[in-house]
Amino acid sequence: MKFKVRFTKERLITPTGLAIAGLLLDKTDFKKRADSIKLKDNANPHIKNSDILISYIGLLCQGKSNFDDIREMFEDKEFYCYALNIKKIPSSETLRQRLDLAGGKLRTMILEENVKMLKAANIELTPCFEEYIPLDVDVSPFDNSNTKKEGVSYTYKGFAGYAPIFAYIGEEGYLMNLEFRAGSDHCQKNTDMFLKDTIIHAKKLSSLPLLLRMDAGNDSIDNLKVCYAEESKSDFIIKRNLRKEKVSFWQAIAQEGENVQCTEPREGKKVYTGSVYWNIKDLDRKVRIVYKVIERTISAKGEMLLIPDVEVQTWWTSLDASEEEVINLYAAHGTSEQFHSEIKTDMDLERLPSGYFDTNALVLELALLAYNILRIMGQESLKKDDVAIKRGVKRRRLRTVIQNLISLASRVVKHARKEYLNLGCSNVWRFAFKRLYETFA
């Protein structure tokens, strides 16, 4: 038997989950502060700044970044306005023009309201070691090749695009801060100031100690100074760039040093781990360096090597933990690559929608709020076992949240001056959605 397709006048809505996004945004002063900002040539706009910005956040929560996608909201303006608690839905032209005007003017406000939203949602931050909350900072290039957008230039990944920097907090990966950058910018450019702002905002979110983790591209004394400063004090593990240091130098330290641990995981392979403390002139203090030296005299295929193959890795750290723990903690920093992937693919943000640099920066800043809305919904859905899917999940992927909690079909019914969302009895996520909505209402 084949289905017969027909149309109905019933109000059937697909992105029902935007109602939860609206509740979370209402817990901040985002609307009030956005409307108080007077943009050039637009002192008294017909559509408020907050209506335009929140409408676009609603799009981002659906994994859509194209300005023209706003037209979908015109099919049922009443629902979208009610769900997001706004007055009007802008046209794609108005949306584009207003974001062009607002580009570069809202960053501070968005970062502050992001912290308010996370606090209001009572998020739980999982430590990575003892009581330390991980703060992972990393650059992730966005491929925008074959475009002529402002700021697109050659990145270290070998393609033309942008090179924004991100900061995630907790094992859950909440987005604490980001900064949009041209593709050719070095990953350390202005990173010390970015770090300072990030740590200050993170301290507002949690009183537990922070553990900053960064790659070798950010091996800079400026970053260590930020971590030791009273205002932005934080423990850290930062991979070192060996620069002009010779491998033989570290090999000698490993073979002749004190308290060095040596293991032989297989024949012809020795692994040395240990620590040294070096005086850093610009810091006026000693800083611990954890090292790992791997010496191979026989390859993994069993071939004898005429000259031993020596590999060296070193890390700056302020922790007193064992070398093995420090190395494992840094290895866990790689999880941030998953968070980058979710922003690029699940939220469809790798190829940004505007030709203007400041506008794309604003798009990414608004995406910070949308990302955390989705992350909050995903983590809250894990608190009870009311979804009939696999167990043991510690973090919901954003794609799962978009597909099952945002794009949740419902029938909108008006009765006795109240609005109802009728969810289908066959949807396994209906109980989780109801619980989330009531939690944040």
N, C-alpha and C positions, 0 to 999 in steps of 0.2 A: 504494500500500500504506500502511496505517496501522499505527502502533506499538501494541503491546500493553503496557500498564503493569502492572507487578507489583512486589511488595515482596520484599526479600531481607534475610537476617540478617547479611550481610557488613558489616564496619565501614567504611563509606564516609564520609569526613570532608570537609567543605567548607572551613573556615578552617584549612587546613594551615599557612599562613604564621605562625600564632601560635607555632609552634615556634621561629621565628627571633626573635620578640618576646621569648619567654621567655629565650632565650640572651643577648640584649642586656641585659635587666633583671638577669640573674645576674651581669653584670660590675660591678654597683654594690653598695652596702651598703643598698639600698632596703629589702629585707625585714627585715634586722636592725634598722635604725633605726625602721622603722614598728612593729615588734613591741615595741620598747622604750618607746614612747609610751603612757602610761597615760591613757586617756580617762575622763572623769567617769562614775561609776555603772557602769563596765565594766572593773574592774581585771584580772580574769581571764576574758577572753572565751572562749566555746566555739569560735568560729572566729577565728583570728588576724587582726590588722589587715592584715598583708601579704597574706593570702589574699583578703581582700575588696577591697583596693585594686588588686591585680594582676589579679583577675578583671575589675574594671571597666576597667582599662587594656586588657585583652584585647577587651572590647566596643568601646571607643573605636577600637582598631586596625581594627575591622571597619566603622567608620563608623556605629556605633550608640551612642546616648547615653541612651536610655530605660532606666530601672532594670528594667522588666519584661522586657527583652530577655535578661536573665541566665538566664531559664528555658530558653532554647535550649541552654545548656550542660548541663542535666540529662539530655539525650538520650544523652550519652556523657561522663559525669563523668571517667572514667578518662583519656580522651584529653586533655581540657582541663587536668586537674591535672598530667599528665605533661608536656604542652607548655609550660605556664606555670610548672612546678616549684612547685606549691602543694599543700596537703593537702586542702582542701575548697572546694566551690563554695557561696557563700551564696545564700539565697533573696532574692527582690527586696525583701521587707520588711526582712530583715537588712541588705542592702546600703544601702537608703535610710536606715535608722536609724543605722547606723555612720557613714555619710558626714555625717549631721546632727551627730553627736557630734564628728567630726574636723574639721569646717569651721573654718577660721581657725587651725589648730594645726600644719599640715604644710608651709606655704609655704617656709620656710627650708630644710628638709630636702629638699624636692623640687627646689629650684633647685640645691642643692649636688650632689645625686645626678645631676641632668641633666648637669652639667659632667663628672662622672666617666664617665657613659655615653658622651658624645660623645668624650672623650679615649680611652676604652678601644676605641672603634670605629675609631680612627685616621682620623677624618674629614679631608678635604682642604678647606680654605677658599680660595676663589678671590678674589684681589684685584680691585678695581675700577679702580685707578689706581696705577701703579708697584707698591709693596709694600703699599699701603693696603687693609686688610680693611674692607668696608662694614659699618656698624652702623646699620640703619634702624629708627627709632623712630616709631611712629604710632598714633593712636587709630582704632578701627573700631567704630562703633555696631552693636549686635545688636538686631534688630527683635523685641521681645516684646510687641507691641501686643495689646490685648484680653485681657490677663492681669492678675492682681492679685498678682503676685510681689513679694516684698520688694525694694526698690531700683529697680523699674521706674519710670522717669520720662521726661519729654520730652527727646529728644536733639536735637542741632543738625541732624540729618538730617530732622527733621520727623515722627518717629514715636516712640512710647513704647518704651523698651527699656533696655539697658545701654550703657556706653561704655568697654569695657576698652582698655588700652594694651598694645601688643606691641613687642618688640625682636627683630629678626632679624639674624643675622650671616652674612657671606659672600654671594657671588653665588648660592649654593645655597639660601639662606634657612632655615638652621637657627634654631629658636626659642630665643633666649637667655634671655628673661624676659617676663613678662606680669603685669599687675595688673588685677584685676576692679574695676570702678567703677560707681556708679549712673549712670543715663542723663543726669542733669542736671549732673553734675560737669564742671567746666571741664577742658579737655585738659591744662592746665598744673598742675592740683592735685597736689601732692606729686611732680611729675615730676622735680624736681631730685634727690630722694632715690632715686627709681626709676632715674634715669640713673646715679647713683653706683654703686648695686648692680650694675647691668647691665654697666658698664664694668669693674668689679672682677672680675666673673665671666668676662667676655670675655677679660681679660688672662690668666686661668688657662688658657684654651683656645688662645691663640696669642700668640707673642712679637712678631709683626709689628705695625706701627702701625695704629691703628683710625681710621676716618673716620666720624664720627657725622653722620647726615643726618636733619633734622627739618623739619616744615612750619611755616608762619607762625604757627599757633596756639601754638607753643612758642617764640616769639620772646621770650625772657626773659633778663635779665642773670644770673639764678640758674643757668640752664643753662650759660652761658658760664663762670661761676665754677667749676662742676663740671669742665668741660673743661680749665681751666687749673690746677686743684688737682693737687698732686703725686701723690696716691694714685689719682686717676681721670683722669689726663692723657690727652687724646685730641684729635686734629684734628677739625674740624667744618665742615659747611656747613649753616647754618640759614636758612631763608627769613625775611626780615624782614617785619614788619607795619608798613606806612607810617604808621599811626595818623594823627596830625595833620600829617604832612609833606605839603606840596603837590606836585602833579605838576609844576607850573611850576618849583619849586625844583630838581628833578632834571633837568628839561629844560634849565635854564640850565647846570647842572654838565656835562651831556653835550655841550652845544654850545660851551662855553668852556673845558672842562677840558683838562689835558695828557694825552698818550698815549691819547687816545680813538680807538677804532676805529669807523669809520662805513661801513656797507655799504648798498647800495640794491638789495634783492632784486627789486624791480619798480618801475615808474614810480609815483611818489607815495607810496612807503614807504621810510623811512630807519630803520635800526637802529643805535643807538649802544651800545657796550659799553666799560666802563672800570672803574677802581677808585679808591676814596678811602680814606684812613685817618682814623678818628675816635678822639679821646681819650674813653675811657669812665671816668667818674669813679669808679664803684664797683670798677673793675678796676685802676685806676692804670696803664693801658697803652693803646696804640693798637691798634685792631682793624680789620682790612681789611673793606671793604664792596665787593662786586662789584655793579655795576648794569647793567641793560639797559633802554634807553629806546627805545620804538618810536613813531615819528611818522608818521602817515598823513594825507596831503592829498588822496589819491584812494582811494576804497574799493576792495575786491577786485572789485567789479562794474563798476568804471570810472567811478563817480560822483564828481564834484568836490565836496570838502567845504568849506563856507564857513569853518568853524572846524576847524583841525587836530585830529585825534583822537590823543591822547597816552596811551600805556600805559607804566607803570613797574613793574619788578620789581627787588628788591634782596636780597642775601644776605650774612649774616655768614660769614666763612670765615677759617681759620688757614692755608690752603694758599698756596703761592707759585706755583701753577699759573696758566696764562693764564685770562683771563676766559671764553673759549669752553669750556675744559676744565671749569672750575668749574660753569658753567651746564649743561653736558652731564652732569656727575656728579650734579647735583641732579635733573635730569630722570629719571635712572635710578632715583632713589628711588621712583618710581611703581610699580616692580615689586613693592613690598611689598603693593600692593593685590591682587595675584594670591595672595599667601600668605594674606591675610585671607580671600579667597574660598574657598580650600581648607579652612580651618578651619570656615567657616560652612556650606559646602555639602557638600564631600567627606566631612567628618567629622560632618556633621549636628549642628552645635553652636550654630547661631544662636538657636534657641528652646531655652533651657536647661531641664533636666528637673525642677528643684526649685522650691518656692515660697520657700525660704529663701535669703537673700543669701550667707551664709557657705558653704552647701552648694554653691551654684552656683559660687562662687569656687574651691572645692576641685575641682569637676568640671573647670573650665578649667585648673587647675594640673596635674591628672592628664593632661589632654589635651596639655599641653606635652610630657610624656614620650612619649605615644602619637604625637604629631605627629613628633617627632624619630626615633622608631623607624621610622616609615613613610618619612621623608626619608632616613635612613641606608640603608634597604633599596633605595630608588629610586636613590640615587647610586651605591651599590655595584654595582647591576645594570648600570650604564653602563660599568663599567671593562673589560668584555670584550664582544666582539661575538657573544654566544651566544643572542640573541633575534632571530628572523626578522621584525623589523618595521623601520619607517623609521629611517634613520641620521641622524646630525647632531643628536641630542637632547642638550641640555646639562643638563636637569633634568627628572626624571620627576614628573608631577603625582601628588598623593596618590591621586586616584581611580584612576589607572592601577595604582599599587602595590596598592591594596585589591582591585581587580578581578582582577589577574593574579598577585600574589604572596601576598596574604593569603587570598583566596578561591580557593585552588588545591585542587582536589579530589584526594583520595588514598585509598588503601585501607590501613588499618592492619592489620598482620600481626604476630603474636607467634610467634617461632620461636627455639628454643635459648636461651631466657631473654633474648632481644633483641626490641626493637620496631622494626619496619620501616614506612616510609612508601612505599608503591608508587604511583608517579606514572604517569599514562596516557601512552602513547607518542605520542599525537596532540597533546599540549599543548606548544606552542612555548616555554613558559616553564620547562619541567622542568629544563633544564641550568642556567639562571640560578638557580633555586631551590636546586638541589643545591650549586652553587658558594657561594651566600650562606650556606647552613646550615653548610657545612664551614669557611667563613671565620670565622664567629663562634663555632663550637663549641669 
